Amino acid sequence: MMVSIIEAESSSVNDRKRKLYSKWLSVSPEATWNDVITALKIRRENTLAQNIKEMIEGHHSVPNISNRAAVGNTQKEIKFNTKENEAEVSCSLTELNKSFTSLMTKVRRAFDKKVASDPELLTDITRWIEIYMNWNDKLTNASLNETFNIIHPYYDFIDCNLIVDLSEEFLYGVTFGEEKINILSELQNHKRKAEKFRSSTNANPHLTTSNGSNALMIASYCGNYEVVELLISKGVDYKYQREDGVNAFMMACEKGYIQIVELLLKEQEQVDPNVKRNDGGNAFMSACKNGHIQIVELLLKDKVDPNVQKKNGLNAFILACQNGHTQIIEMLLKEQVNPDVEKNDGLNTFMLACEKGHTQIVELLLKEQVDFNLQNKRGHTALMVASANGHYEVVKLLLEWKADPTIKSNEGHTALFYAKTEEISVLLQQVDDAISVSSCTSSVLSLVM
């Protein structure tokens, strides 16, 4: 299963890759990345060249553009037809980059002036961006400079939609220079040039990368709706699966791109949302794991099977529990999923929620009457797992529900032995003492009677 490495890192790498993928699709199918890097270095665009090189050598889980393009079942190296073509593409990139850099300087200056004259405008700007980007409180209390630093990974000199749309909202009619040049008009003109550049040559949309990803898969992973739509119209196989079974639909579900998911489901011959990867995982599991509520809801309406398990026993319910997605858990319980489902190693949903310290989910599952004293193959209980991971509130909750602290693992240890913190040790010791007193009292009473 493709692990969401990008979520654990700065999103800028992923988004910058998206821009490179778009360029790869649109500029020329006859260029290798080494050619592009060499051309940029010749023109002293060393920073851009280095960025491209670093991204190409990035994480293997991200669909990577190799220096070779696979055609059919064979691979061949494709180069620019002539040095003139190479220079022309490089020059176009350089000029677009310079033009956009100059424009952004003026855009920043214009925003600085507007916010300085009306400080409350900053709130409107940050709220607009959060709505536009579908963010929740990501820009709360951010200064204007911090705001632009945060959104910087989401645009560049080729894909400048965010800046153009932002300027249409807040810089309408703003001019610069003695000639009163309109900033918005200049941005829109730059956008048209960039789009013309991206579509200036005929690209082969059916090429695949070294790991088997086609262009539509890459666009789906990176959230580029327009490219996905374009590639479908060009006849690219949107049901295509790599050797590991991954397809574009799975990538869009994993990353949470609801518009792309809806697009693929609405196609005349819609994708099968239940299709599996080689490991048994599917798109629904990825959406549940990553907390994409809208996609989960959409797929449930599309009648996906929420109980399907991977080869290792993992399923959508386990993944949602493990990652703390309470709302998805509630949705799945309404679909009558089995809350006691286990992985092949004996760990069940309840134990995983306890292991991760998701108190709200633990409480939710307790109300579903899960067996909280169940032991896995090593004899561990949910109480032992919560104790070993230092989750005091979960331990306390389990004891309130009368979880048995005297149960022993295969090694002969109780939850007290595994306690990670002094606070948990004290709590378990108190319960053990109370049980001992109760047991002694019962023994005395039985003798008297």
Secondary structure as GFF3:
##gff-version 3
##sequence-region A 1 449
A	DSSP	three_ten_helix	5	8	.	.	.	ID=ss1
A	DSSP	alpha_helix	11	26	.	.	.	ID=ss2
A	DSSP	alpha_helix	33	42	.	.	.	ID=ss3
A	DSSP	alpha_helix	46	56	.	.	.	ID=ss4
A	DSSP	beta_strand	69	71	.	.	.	ID=ss5
A	DSSP	beta_strand	74	76	.	.	.	ID=ss6
A	DSSP	alpha_helix	83	117	.	.	.	ID=ss7
A	DSSP	alpha_helix	121	133	.	.	.	ID=ss8
A	DSSP	alpha_helix	144	151	.	.	.	ID=ss9
A	DSSP	three_ten_helix	152	154	.	.	.	ID=ss10
A	DSSP	alpha_helix	161	170	.	.	.	ID=ss11
A	DSSP	beta_strand	175	176	.	.	.	ID=ss12
A	DSSP	beta_strand	181	182	.	.	.	ID=ss13
A	DSSP	alpha_helix	183	198	.	.	.	ID=ss14
A	DSSP	alpha_helix	215	222	.	.	.	ID=ss15
A	DSSP	alpha_helix	225	233	.	.	.	ID=ss16
A	DSSP	alpha_helix	248	255	.	.	.	ID=ss17
A	DSSP	alpha_helix	258	266	.	.	.	ID=ss18
A	DSSP	alpha_helix	283	289	.	.	.	ID=ss19
A	DSSP	alpha_helix	293	301	.	.	.	ID=ss20
A	DSSP	alpha_helix	316	322	.	.	.	ID=ss21
A	DSSP	alpha_helix	326	334	.	.	.	ID=ss22
A	DSSP	alpha_helix	349	356	.	.	.	ID=ss23
A	DSSP	alpha_helix	359	367	.	.	.	ID=ss24
A	DSSP	alpha_helix	382	388	.	.	.	ID=ss25
A	DSSP	alpha_helix	392	400	.	.	.	ID=ss26
A	DSSP	alpha_helix	415	418	.	.	.	ID=ss27
A	DSSP	alpha_helix	422	448	.	.	.	ID=ss28
###
